[in-house]
């Protein structure tokens, strides 16, 4: 089965799938914290803020490229998404690194 879709429809599907994926992760993270009745840590808040930026930019890209065929935001979008993902990775990796360093006595919280 092959789908014959034009470029604009494929762009809409692509950005919509990204929006759906980010939204589902955002909601699932929020609901899991609500179910467990635990507060959001600083790392979780950081990742959620970065995801919100990604979600907003992806929505802007969906509107710009999917509906108006406006491609000027593409370099900005690509750069910001890479930066947000890199910062989220650093935030997520910093937690186990701090635990390991704290266990070895090489890290102390002030």
PyMOL commands that place a pseudoatom at each C-alpha (Angstrom):
pseudoatom trace, name=CA, resn=UNK, resi=1, chain=A, elem=C, hetatm=0, pos=[0.000, 0.000, 0.000]
pseudoatom trace, name=CA, resn=UNK, resi=2, chain=A, elem=C, hetatm=0, pos=[1.466, 3.322, -0.980]
pseudoatom trace, name=CA, resn=UNK, resi=3, chain=A, elem=C, hetatm=0, pos=[0.170, 6.709, -0.094]
pseudoatom trace, name=CA, resn=UNK, resi=4, chain=A, elem=C, hetatm=0, pos=[0.243, 9.270, -2.832]
pseudoatom trace, name=CA, resn=UNK, resi=5, chain=A, elem=C, hetatm=0, pos=[0.440, 12.531, -0.982]
pseudoatom trace, name=CA, resn=UNK, resi=6, chain=A, elem=C, hetatm=0, pos=[1.790, 15.868, -2.069]
pseudoatom trace, name=CA, resn=UNK, resi=7, chain=A, elem=C, hetatm=0, pos=[4.637, 17.603, -0.268]
pseudoatom trace, name=CA, resn=UNK, resi=8, chain=A, elem=C, hetatm=0, pos=[2.432, 19.930, 1.777]
pseudoatom trace, name=CA, resn=UNK, resi=9, chain=A, elem=C, hetatm=0, pos=[0.325, 17.046, 3.083]
pseudoatom trace, name=CA, resn=UNK, resi=10, chain=A, elem=C, hetatm=0, pos=[3.454, 15.127, 4.032]
pseudoatom trace, name=CA, resn=UNK, resi=11, chain=A, elem=C, hetatm=0, pos=[4.770, 18.170, 5.905]
pseudoatom trace, name=CA, resn=UNK, resi=12, chain=A, elem=C, hetatm=0, pos=[1.480, 18.489, 7.765]
pseudoatom trace, name=CA, resn=UNK, resi=13, chain=A, elem=C, hetatm=0, pos=[1.575, 14.817, 8.704]
pseudoatom trace, name=CA, resn=UNK, resi=14, chain=A, elem=C, hetatm=0, pos=[5.228, 15.060, 9.780]
pseudoatom trace, name=CA, resn=UNK, resi=15, chain=A, elem=C, hetatm=0, pos=[4.820, 18.085, 12.037]
pseudoatom trace, name=CA, resn=UNK, resi=16, chain=A, elem=C, hetatm=0, pos=[1.499, 16.828, 13.385]
pseudoatom trace, name=CA, resn=UNK, resi=17, chain=A, elem=C, hetatm=0, pos=[3.108, 13.517, 14.365]
pseudoatom trace, name=CA, resn=UNK, resi=18, chain=A, elem=C, hetatm=0, pos=[5.869, 15.424, 16.182]
pseudoatom trace, name=CA, resn=UNK, resi=19, chain=A, elem=C, hetatm=0, pos=[3.249, 17.541, 17.959]
pseudoatom trace, name=CA, resn=UNK, resi=20, chain=A, elem=C, hetatm=0, pos=[1.303, 14.451, 18.933]
pseudoatom trace, name=CA, resn=UNK, resi=21, chain=A, elem=C, hetatm=0, pos=[4.423, 12.686, 20.216]
pseudoatom trace, name=CA, resn=UNK, resi=22, chain=A, elem=C, hetatm=0, pos=[5.564, 15.681, 22.295]
pseudoatom trace, name=CA, resn=UNK, resi=23, chain=A, elem=C, hetatm=0, pos=[2.054, 16.268, 23.634]
pseudoatom trace, name=CA, resn=UNK, resi=24, chain=A, elem=C, hetatm=0, pos=[1.586, 12.654, 24.670]
pseudoatom trace, name=CA, resn=UNK, resi=25, chain=A, elem=C, hetatm=0, pos=[4.948, 12.638, 26.449]
pseudoatom trace, name=CA, resn=UNK, resi=26, chain=A, elem=C, hetatm=0, pos=[4.143, 15.946, 28.147]
pseudoatom trace, name=CA, resn=UNK, resi=27, chain=A, elem=C, hetatm=0, pos=[0.733, 14.698, 29.355]
pseudoatom trace, name=CA, resn=UNK, resi=28, chain=A, elem=C, hetatm=0, pos=[2.036, 11.281, 30.416]
pseudoatom trace, name=CA, resn=UNK, resi=29, chain=A, elem=C, hetatm=0, pos=[4.828, 12.845, 32.460]
pseudoatom trace, name=CA, resn=UNK, resi=30, chain=A, elem=C, hetatm=0, pos=[2.348, 15.170, 34.140]
pseudoatom trace, name=CA, resn=UNK, resi=31, chain=A, elem=C, hetatm=0, pos=[-0.155, 12.360, 34.823]
pseudoatom trace, name=CA, resn=UNK, resi=32, chain=A, elem=C, hetatm=0, pos=[2.487, 10.012, 36.225]
pseudoatom trace, name=CA, resn=UNK, resi=33, chain=A, elem=C, hetatm=0, pos=[3.535, 12.692, 38.690]
pseudoatom trace, name=CA, resn=UNK, resi=34, chain=A, elem=C, hetatm=0, pos=[-0.113, 13.248, 39.625]
pseudoatom trace, name=CA, resn=UNK, resi=35, chain=A, elem=C, hetatm=0, pos=[-0.770, 9.527, 40.086]
pseudoatom trace, name=CA, resn=UNK, resi=36, chain=A, elem=C, hetatm=0, pos=[2.275, 9.090, 42.304]
pseudoatom trace, name=CA, resn=UNK, resi=37, chain=A, elem=C, hetatm=0, pos=[1.479, 12.333, 44.171]
pseudoatom trace, name=CA, resn=UNK, resi=38, chain=A, elem=C, hetatm=0, pos=[5.054, 13.559, 43.867]
pseudoatom trace, name=CA, resn=UNK, resi=39, chain=A, elem=C, hetatm=0, pos=[6.386, 17.012, 43.141]
pseudoatom trace, name=CA, resn=UNK, resi=40, chain=A, elem=C, hetatm=0, pos=[8.245, 17.951, 39.998]
pseudoatom trace, name=CA, resn=UNK, resi=41, chain=A, elem=C, hetatm=0, pos=[11.994, 18.038, 40.474]
pseudoatom trace, name=CA, resn=UNK, resi=42, chain=A, elem=C, hetatm=0, pos=[14.139, 20.776, 38.969]
pseudoatom trace, name=CA, resn=UNK, resi=43, chain=A, elem=C, hetatm=0, pos=[15.288, 18.405, 36.240]
pseudoatom trace, name=CA, resn=UNK, resi=44, chain=A, elem=C, hetatm=0, pos=[11.699, 17.501, 35.360]
pseudoatom trace, name=CA, resn=UNK, resi=45, chain=A, elem=C, hetatm=0, pos=[10.713, 21.156, 35.220]
pseudoatom trace, name=CA, resn=UNK, resi=46, chain=A, elem=C, hetatm=0, pos=[13.695, 21.945, 33.012]
pseudoatom trace, name=CA, resn=UNK, resi=47, chain=A, elem=C, hetatm=0, pos=[12.816, 19.154, 30.588]
pseudoatom trace, name=CA, resn=UNK, resi=48, chain=A, elem=C, hetatm=0, pos=[9.147, 20.199, 30.551]
pseudoatom trace, name=CA, resn=UNK, resi=49, chain=A, elem=C, hetatm=0, pos=[10.058, 23.830, 29.822]
pseudoatom trace, name=CA, resn=UNK, resi=50, chain=A, elem=C, hetatm=0, pos=[12.349, 22.731, 27.001]
pseudoatom trace, name=CA, resn=UNK, resi=51, chain=A, elem=C, hetatm=0, pos=[9.616, 20.456, 25.644]
pseudoatom trace, name=CA, resn=UNK, resi=52, chain=A, elem=C, hetatm=0, pos=[7.158, 23.353, 25.741]
pseudoatom trace, name=CA, resn=UNK, resi=53, chain=A, elem=C, hetatm=0, pos=[9.573, 25.395, 23.622]
pseudoatom trace, name=CA, resn=UNK, resi=54, chain=A, elem=C, hetatm=0, pos=[9.856, 22.498, 21.181]
pseudoatom trace, name=CA, resn=UNK, resi=55, chain=A, elem=C, hetatm=0, pos=[6.086, 22.084, 21.121]
pseudoatom trace, name=CA, resn=UNK, resi=56, chain=A, elem=C, hetatm=0, pos=[5.567, 25.783, 20.378]
pseudoatom trace, name=CA, resn=UNK, resi=57, chain=A, elem=C, hetatm=0, pos=[8.184, 25.834, 17.634]
pseudoatom trace, name=CA, resn=UNK, resi=58, chain=A, elem=C, hetatm=0, pos=[6.785, 22.683, 16.048]
pseudoatom trace, name=CA, resn=UNK, resi=59, chain=A, elem=C, hetatm=0, pos=[3.323, 24.230, 16.012]
pseudoatom trace, name=CA, resn=UNK, resi=60, chain=A, elem=C, hetatm=0, pos=[4.798, 27.333, 14.365]
pseudoatom trace, name=CA, resn=UNK, resi=61, chain=A, elem=C, hetatm=0, pos=[6.526, 25.111, 11.794]
pseudoatom trace, name=CA, resn=UNK, resi=62, chain=A, elem=C, hetatm=0, pos=[3.303, 23.209, 11.129]
pseudoatom trace, name=CA, resn=UNK, resi=63, chain=A, elem=C, hetatm=0, pos=[1.503, 26.452, 10.409]
pseudoatom trace, name=CA, resn=UNK, resi=64, chain=A, elem=C, hetatm=0, pos=[4.373, 28.053, 8.471]
pseudoatom trace, name=CA, resn=UNK, resi=65, chain=A, elem=C, hetatm=0, pos=[5.458, 25.098, 6.340]
pseudoatom trace, name=CA, resn=UNK, resi=66, chain=A, elem=C, hetatm=0, pos=[2.301, 22.988, 6.336]
pseudoatom trace, name=CA, resn=UNK, resi=67, chain=A, elem=C, hetatm=0, pos=[-0.263, 25.641, 5.574]
pseudoatom trace, name=CA, resn=UNK, resi=68, chain=A, elem=C, hetatm=0, pos=[1.571, 28.679, 4.163]
pseudoatom trace, name=CA, resn=UNK, resi=69, chain=A, elem=C, hetatm=0, pos=[4.593, 26.971, 2.536]
pseudoatom trace, name=CA, resn=UNK, resi=70, chain=A, elem=C, hetatm=0, pos=[6.835, 29.505, 4.317]
pseudoatom trace, name=CA, resn=UNK, resi=71, chain=A, elem=C, hetatm=0, pos=[10.325, 28.022, 4.776]
pseudoatom trace, name=CA, resn=UNK, resi=72, chain=A, elem=C, hetatm=0, pos=[12.245, 30.943, 6.315]
pseudoatom trace, name=CA, resn=UNK, resi=73, chain=A, elem=C, hetatm=0, pos=[11.829, 29.582, 9.873]
pseudoatom trace, name=CA, resn=UNK, resi=74, chain=A, elem=C, hetatm=0, pos=[13.444, 26.246, 9.048]
pseudoatom trace, name=CA, resn=UNK, resi=75, chain=A, elem=C, hetatm=0, pos=[17.087, 27.101, 9.998]
pseudoatom trace, name=CA, resn=UNK, resi=76, chain=A, elem=C, hetatm=0, pos=[15.925, 28.763, 13.230]
pseudoatom trace, name=CA, resn=UNK, resi=77, chain=A, elem=C, hetatm=0, pos=[13.667, 25.802, 14.030]
pseudoatom trace, name=CA, resn=UNK, resi=78, chain=A, elem=C, hetatm=0, pos=[16.421, 23.250, 13.383]
pseudoatom trace, name=CA, resn=UNK, resi=79, chain=A, elem=C, hetatm=0, pos=[18.937, 25.097, 15.553]
pseudoatom trace, name=CA, resn=UNK, resi=80, chain=A, elem=C, hetatm=0, pos=[16.555, 25.624, 18.483]
pseudoatom trace, name=CA, resn=UNK, resi=81, chain=A, elem=C, hetatm=0, pos=[15.369, 21.989, 18.426]
pseudoatom trace, name=CA, resn=UNK, resi=82, chain=A, elem=C, hetatm=0, pos=[18.975, 20.742, 18.528]
pseudoatom trace, name=CA, resn=UNK, resi=83, chain=A, elem=C, hetatm=0, pos=[19.803, 23.129, 21.389]
pseudoatom trace, name=CA, resn=UNK, resi=84, chain=A, elem=C, hetatm=0, pos=[16.681, 22.129, 23.367]
pseudoatom trace, name=CA, resn=UNK, resi=85, chain=A, elem=C, hetatm=0, pos=[17.371, 18.420, 22.919]
pseudoatom trace, name=CA, resn=UNK, resi=86, chain=A, elem=C, hetatm=0, pos=[21.018, 18.857, 23.904]
pseudoatom trace, name=CA, resn=UNK, resi=87, chain=A, elem=C, hetatm=0, pos=[20.066, 20.813, 27.030]
pseudoatom trace, name=CA, resn=UNK, resi=88, chain=A, elem=C, hetatm=0, pos=[17.454, 18.184, 27.937]
pseudoatom trace, name=CA, resn=UNK, resi=89, chain=A, elem=C, hetatm=0, pos=[20.069, 15.456, 27.507]
pseudoatom trace, name=CA, resn=UNK, resi=90, chain=A, elem=C, hetatm=0, pos=[22.518, 17.342, 29.727]
pseudoatom trace, name=CA, resn=UNK, resi=91, chain=A, elem=C, hetatm=0, pos=[19.819, 17.863, 32.365]
pseudoatom trace, name=CA, resn=UNK, resi=92, chain=A, elem=C, hetatm=0, pos=[18.840, 14.183, 32.328]
pseudoatom trace, name=CA, resn=UNK, resi=93, chain=A, elem=C, hetatm=0, pos=[22.432, 12.907, 32.417]
pseudoatom trace, name=CA, resn=UNK, resi=94, chain=A, elem=C, hetatm=0, pos=[23.422, 15.286, 35.202]
pseudoatom trace, name=CA, resn=UNK, resi=95, chain=A, elem=C, hetatm=0, pos=[21.182, 13.555, 37.757]
pseudoatom trace, name=CA, resn=UNK, resi=96, chain=A, elem=C, hetatm=0, pos=[22.817, 10.091, 37.676]
pseudoatom trace, name=CA, resn=UNK, resi=97, chain=A, elem=C, hetatm=0, pos=[26.231, 11.737, 37.365]
pseudoatom trace, name=CA, resn=UNK, resi=98, chain=A, elem=C, hetatm=0, pos=[25.590, 13.736, 40.549]
pseudoatom trace, name=CA, resn=UNK, resi=99, chain=A, elem=C, hetatm=0, pos=[24.440, 10.587, 42.344]
pseudoatom trace, name=CA, resn=UNK, resi=100, chain=A, elem=C, hetatm=0, pos=[27.577, 8.701, 41.339]
pseudoatom trace, name=CA, resn=UNK, resi=101, chain=A, elem=C, hetatm=0, pos=[29.857, 11.579, 42.316]
pseudoatom trace, name=CA, resn=UNK, resi=102, chain=A, elem=C, hetatm=0, pos=[28.010, 12.053, 45.602]
pseudoatom trace, name=CA, resn=UNK, resi=103, chain=A, elem=C, hetatm=0, pos=[28.342, 8.336, 46.376]
pseudoatom trace, name=CA, resn=UNK, resi=104, chain=A, elem=C, hetatm=0, pos=[32.091, 8.521, 45.784]
pseudoatom trace, name=CA, resn=UNK, resi=105, chain=A, elem=C, hetatm=0, pos=[32.373, 11.660, 47.893]
pseudoatom trace, name=CA, resn=UNK, resi=106, chain=A, elem=C, hetatm=0, pos=[33.489, 13.871, 44.999]
pseudoatom trace, name=CA, resn=UNK, resi=107, chain=A, elem=C, hetatm=0, pos=[30.373, 16.072, 44.923]
pseudoatom trace, name=CA, resn=UNK, resi=108, chain=A, elem=C, hetatm=0, pos=[28.803, 18.001, 47.749]
pseudoatom trace, name=CA, resn=UNK, resi=109, chain=A, elem=C, hetatm=0, pos=[25.689, 20.104, 47.584]
pseudoatom trace, name=CA, resn=UNK, resi=110, chain=A, elem=C, hetatm=0, pos=[26.080, 23.592, 49.005]
for i in range(1, 110): cmd.bond("trace and resi %d" % i, "trace and resi %d" % (i + 1))
show_as sticks, trace
zoom trace
